[in-house]
Amino acid sequence: MDLLCDPVAPPMAMPKVSPTLSRHQMSMRILHTESSSGMGGQEYRVLEEAQGMEKRGHTVVVAAPHGSRLAALAEQRGLQVKTTTSGKRGWITLVPSYLWILKHCEIDVVNTHGSLDSWTASIAGRISSRRPIIVRTRHKSTPVSRTWRHRLLYGKLPHVVTTTGEAVRQGLMTRNRLSPSRVISIPTGVDLERFHPQPPDVSLRKSLGLGNQGPLVGAVTFLRPEKGMMVLIEAVGWLKKRFSTVECVIIGDGGEKPALLDRIRELGLEHCVHLVGFRQDVPALLAILDVVVIPSFEEGIPQSLTQALAMERPVVASAVGGVPEVVQDGVNGLLVPPRDPEILAEKIAGLLHDPIAATRMGKVGRQVVQERYSMEHMLTQTEMVYRRLMQSKSSVAVKSS
């Protein structure tokens, strides 16, 4: 199946990166695009990857909607940011905006992340005289529709599709018939210097209005239905029958917050389930949790999972998407079926009753992250994809001249 509109060799057939290239020749000018105004795992990956590539000597530009949290955080970290429009106006203004960025920032690689920006930035890349390499990163495990539009979006516009886990990659190959050579799994990496085992900060519990004695469970997530926070809240109702002092902290923000607050009130859990909103002190918050819960209905490989494991926290997670790639049930965490609050509560209770087993799983979890899910591993894999595509493009240009 022909997946490209121009001749660039597939990743599996690409030449190795030449060791004779100078540092200047090896550096790239990379554009990351995102059309979402929210701030979840997807946007955090954009931020961390952009900053990591800058530290490796590349020039990185982040294009995100005006007023978005991603744009603000990227500017705070000293990254070059180009703000864009969002919503329906995007179709009218984004293609020319991206064309301007490609030209004036002399972009070599475009890495798209959302739906709207993947369409518009990819089109801009294809018609630009710069002819940049186009990479589409697929973060979610939600099945991609099998329409001609999505075949164009995934099969024709980008030179390669990267995914955040092997399960997502397999779905694109089997359901959408993408060639295995053009879909590459690069799981999101964890900054092991930032996420490392640390003692809990008792004062943090106090500042959040939590009790000092009872067990504490929680989640770090963007508040939307597929993240399963309703299930976690209902599971806490079950846990209260066995642990009268148990409390739950849900860290993050999003459109589902009002519905979650209503459900908390309906179940009479106002004093033990706390929605603390968006926070940047995630490592400290993870450190005070006795169990980290990922009750999602769909996932790639959630960053909250690998971050928790990096900090040696015991986890209970839904066996969906790429989660079973990371968690071996009973070895470095516990797996549960999605949408079942009673089983979720039972597994959480098991870890609270057996802190020795919980500690053992946490230590194994950190080893897994160190070996397979570090930030450096993610950056190296991504850099290799970019460079191989760039070199293949150069080889084709030389042969055609």
C-alpha positions in Angstrom: 0.0 0.0 0.0 1.4 3.4 -1.0 1.4 5.5 2.1 3.3 8.6 0.9 2.8 11.3 -1.6 6.6 11.7 -2.2 9.4 9.2 -2.2 10.9 8.7 1.2 12.1 5.3 2.1 10.2 3.5 4.9 11.8 3.6 8.4 12.7 -0.1 8.4 14.8 0.4 5.2 16.4 3.7 6.1 20.2 4.0 6.3 21.9 4.3 9.6 22.7 7.9 10.8 26.2 8.8 9.4 28.8 9.1 12.2 30.7 11.7 10.1 28.0 14.4 10.2 29.0 17.5 12.1 27.0 18.8 15.1 25.5 21.5 12.9 24.5 19.0 10.3 23.0 16.7 12.9 20.9 19.5 14.6 17.3 19.9 13.3 14.7 22.6 13.4 11.5 20.9 14.8 8.0 22.2 15.0 5.5 20.6 17.4 1.9 21.4 16.8 -1.1 20.9 19.1 -4.7 22.2 18.6 -6.0 21.4 22.1 -6.4 24.2 24.7 -6.5 21.7 27.6 -3.5 20.2 29.4 -3.4 16.4 29.8 -0.8 13.7 29.1 -0.7 14.4 25.4 0.1 18.0 25.9 2.7 17.2 28.6 4.4 14.9 26.2 4.7 17.7 23.7 6.2 19.9 26.3 8.7 17.4 27.7 9.7 16.2 24.2 10.2 19.7 23.0 12.3 20.7 26.0 14.3 17.5 25.8 15.1 18.0 22.1 16.2 21.6 22.8 18.7 20.3 25.4 20.1 18.0 22.8 21.0 20.9 20.6 18.0 21.1 18.3 15.9 24.2 17.6 12.3 23.6 18.7 9.1 25.6 18.1 5.8 24.8 19.8 2.7 26.0 18.0 -0.4 25.9 20.3 -3.6 27.8 20.7 -3.5 31.3 22.1 -4.4 31.2 25.8 -3.7 27.5 26.1 -1.9 26.0 29.1 0.6 24.3 26.8 1.6 27.7 25.2 1.9 29.3 28.7 4.0 26.4 30.1 6.2 26.2 27.1 7.0 29.9 27.3 7.7 29.5 31.1 10.3 26.9 30.2 12.0 29.1 27.7 10.8 27.4 24.5 10.0 29.3 21.3 6.2 29.5 21.1 4.0 30.5 18.1 0.3 30.9 19.2 -2.5 29.9 16.8 -6.2 30.1 16.6 -8.5 27.3 17.7 -12.0 26.0 16.9 -13.8 26.4 13.6 -11.6 29.4 12.6 -8.6 27.0 12.6 -9.5 25.6 9.2 -9.4 29.1 7.7 -6.2 30.4 9.5 -4.1 27.5 10.5 -2.7 26.3 7.1 -1.4 29.8 6.3 -0.1 30.2 9.9 1.8 27.0 9.7 3.1 27.9 6.2 4.5 31.1 7.7 6.1 29.2 10.6 7.7 26.6 8.3 9.2 29.3 6.2 10.4 31.9 8.8 11.6 29.3 11.3 13.2 27.1 8.5 11.5 24.0 9.9 12.9 20.5 9.0 10.5 18.3 10.9 6.8 18.8 11.7 5.5 16.6 14.5 1.7 16.9 14.8 -0.3 15.7 17.8 -4.0 16.7 17.8 -6.7 16.2 15.1 -7.1 19.7 13.8 -3.4 20.5 13.8 -2.6 17.2 12.2 -4.8 18.0 9.2 -3.7 21.6 8.8 0.0 21.4 9.7 0.4 18.3 7.5 -1.3 20.0 4.6 1.0 23.0 5.1 4.0 20.8 5.2 3.0 19.1 2.0 2.6 22.3 0.0 5.5 24.2 1.6 8.6 24.8 -0.4 10.6 23.6 2.6 9.2 20.1 2.2 9.7 19.1 5.9 9.5 15.6 7.2 6.0 15.1 8.7 5.4 12.9 11.8 2.0 12.2 13.2 2.0 11.1 16.8 -1.1 9.1 17.9 -1.5 9.3 21.7 -4.9 7.6 22.2 -6.0 4.0 22.0 -9.4 5.0 20.6 -9.9 3.2 17.3 -9.3 5.4 14.3 -12.3 5.5 11.9 -11.8 3.6 8.6 -12.9 6.4 6.3 -11.1 7.9 3.3 -10.4 11.0 5.4 -8.6 9.1 8.1 -6.7 7.1 5.5 -5.5 10.4 4.1 -4.8 11.7 7.6 -2.7 8.7 8.7 -1.7 7.1 5.5 -0.9 9.8 3.0 -0.2 13.1 4.8 2.5 12.0 7.3 5.8 10.3 6.4 5.5 8.2 9.5 3.1 7.7 12.4 4.5 7.3 15.9 2.4 5.9 18.7 2.7 6.0 22.5 2.5 2.2 22.8 2.5 -1.1 20.9 -1.2 -1.7 21.4 -2.0 1.6 19.6 0.5 0.7 16.9 -1.1 -2.8 16.4 -4.6 -1.1 16.2 -3.5 1.1 13.3 -1.9 -1.8 11.5 -4.8 -4.2 11.8 -7.8 -1.9 11.8 -6.5 0.8 9.5 -4.1 -1.3 7.4 -1.1 0.9 7.8 2.2 -0.7 6.8 4.2 -2.0 9.8 7.2 -0.1 8.5 5.5 3.2 8.8 4.1 2.9 12.3 6.6 3.1 15.2 5.9 2.8 18.9 7.7 5.3 21.1 6.3 5.3 24.6 6.3 8.5 26.5 9.4 8.8 28.7 9.7 9.7 32.4 12.2 12.2 33.8 13.8 9.9 36.4 15.5 12.8 38.1 12.2 14.4 38.8 10.2 11.3 39.4 12.1 9.3 42.0 11.3 7.6 45.3 10.9 10.2 48.1 9.4 10.3 51.6 5.9 11.8 51.8 5.5 15.4 52.8 3.2 15.4 55.8 2.7 19.2 55.5 1.3 18.7 52.0 -1.4 16.4 53.3 -2.3 19.2 55.8 -2.3 21.9 53.1 -4.8 19.8 51.1 -7.1 19.5 54.0 -6.5 15.7 54.4 -6.3 13.7 57.6 -3.0 12.5 58.8 -3.7 8.9 59.7 -5.9 7.2 57.1 -4.8 5.5 53.8 -4.7 7.8 50.8 -5.4 6.7 47.2 -5.6 8.9 44.2 -5.1 9.6 40.5 -3.4 12.2 38.3 -5.5 12.8 35.1 -7.3 15.1 32.8 -10.9 15.1 33.9 -12.9 13.5 31.0 -15.2 10.5 31.0 -12.8 7.9 29.5 -10.4 8.4 32.4 -12.8 6.5 34.7 -12.9 9.0 37.6 -16.6 8.2 38.1 -15.6 4.6 38.7 -12.8 5.6 41.1 -15.3 7.7 43.1 -17.7 4.8 43.3 -14.9 2.5 44.3 -14.1 4.8 47.2 -17.7 4.3 48.4 -16.9 0.5 48.6 -13.6 1.1 50.3 -15.2 3.2 53.0 -16.9 0.0 54.2 -13.5 -1.6 55.0 -11.3 1.5 55.7 -13.4 4.1 57.5 -10.6 6.7 57.3 -9.7 6.2 53.6 -9.4 9.4 51.5 -9.0 10.0 47.8 -7.3 12.8 45.9 -8.0 13.4 42.2 -5.3 15.7 40.7 -6.2 17.4 37.4 -8.8 19.6 35.7 -11.2 19.2 32.8 -14.7 19.4 31.6 -16.0 16.5 33.7 -15.3 18.2 37.0 -19.0 19.4 37.6 -20.3 15.9 37.0 -17.7 14.4 39.3 -18.6 16.9 42.1 -22.3 16.0 41.7 -21.5 12.3 42.0 -19.4 12.9 45.1 -22.3 14.7 46.8 -24.8 12.0 45.7 -22.7 9.3 47.4 -22.0 11.5 50.5 -18.3 11.4 50.0 -17.6 15.1 50.2 -15.3 14.7 53.2 -13.1 11.9 51.7 -12.9 12.5 47.9 -11.0 15.7 47.1 -10.6 17.3 43.6 -7.6 19.5 43.9 -7.4 20.7 40.3 -4.4 21.3 38.1 -1.0 21.1 40.0 2.6 21.2 39.0 4.0 19.5 42.1 3.0 16.1 40.8 6.0 14.1 42.2 5.2 15.4 45.8 1.6 14.5 45.4 2.4 11.0 44.1 4.7 10.5 47.1 1.8 10.9 49.6 -0.4 8.3 47.9 -0.5 4.8 49.2 -2.0 3.5 46.0 -2.1 5.2 42.6 -5.2 4.3 40.5 -5.6 4.4 36.7 -9.2 3.3 36.1 -9.4 4.4 32.4 -11.6 2.9 29.7 -9.1 3.7 27.0 -5.4 4.6 27.1 -2.1 4.5 25.2 0.5 4.3 28.0 -0.6 6.8 30.6 2.2 9.0 31.9 0.7 8.9 35.4 1.3 5.2 35.4 4.9 5.3 34.5 5.5 8.3 36.7 4.0 6.5 39.7 6.1 3.4 39.0 9.2 5.5 38.7 8.5 6.7 42.2 8.0 3.1 43.4 4.3 3.7 44.1 2.0 0.7 44.0 -0.6 1.0 41.2 -4.0 -0.5 40.2 -4.8 0.1 36.6 -7.4 -0.9 34.0 -6.2 -3.6 31.6 -6.8 -1.4 28.5 -4.7 0.0 25.6 -1.0 -0.1 26.4 -1.3 -0.5 30.1 -0.6 -4.3 30.1 2.6 -3.5 28.2 3.8 -1.8 31.3 2.1 -3.6 34.2 2.6 -7.3 34.7 -0.3 -8.3 37.0 0.9 -9.1 40.5 4.5 -8.3 39.7 4.8 -4.5 39.4 1.1 -3.6 39.9 -2.4 -4.9 39.7 -4.7 -5.0 36.6 -8.5 -4.8 36.7 -11.3 -4.8 34.1 -12.5 -1.3 33.3 -15.9 0.1 34.6 -16.1 -2.2 37.6 -15.9 -0.2 40.9 -16.3 -3.2 43.1 -13.3 -5.1 41.7 -11.3 -1.9 41.6 -12.0 -1.3 45.3 -11.1 -5.0 46.1 -7.7 -4.7 44.4 -7.0 -1.3 46.1 -7.9 -2.8 49.5 -5.6 -5.8 48.8 -2.6 -3.4 48.5 -3.7 -1.4 51.5 -3.9 -4.6 53.6 -0.5 -5.9 52.4 2.0 -3.0 52.4 4.9 -5.4 52.0 3.6 -6.7 48.6 2.8 -3.1 47.6 6.3 -2.0 48.3 7.8 -4.9 46.4 5.6 -4.1 43.4 6.7 -0.5 43.5 10.4 -1.4 43.5 10.0 -3.7 40.5 8.0 -0.9 38.8 10.8 1.5 39.0 13.2 -1.1 37.5 10.8 -1.5 34.5 10.6 2.3 33.9 14.4 2.6 34.2 14.9 -0.1 31.5 12.1 0.8 29.1 10.4 4.1 29.8 13.0 6.7 30.6 12.9 10.2 29.0 16.3 9.6 27.5 15.1 6.4 25.8 12.1 8.3 24.3 14.2 11.2 23.1 16.8 8.9 21.5 14.2 6.8 19.7 12.4 10.0 18.4 15.7 11.5 17.3 16.6 8.4 15.4 13.3 8.5 13.5 13.7 12.1 12.6 17.3 11.7 11.5 16.7 8.6 9.4 13.8 10.3 7.6 15.9 13.4 7.0 18.8 11.3 5.6 16.5 9.2 3.4 15.0 12.5 2.1 18.5 13.8 1.3 19.4 10.5 -0.4 16.3 10.7 -2.6 17.0 14.4 -3.5 20.6 13.5 -4.5 19.5 10.6 -6.7 16.9 12.7 -8.5 19.2 15.7 -9.1 
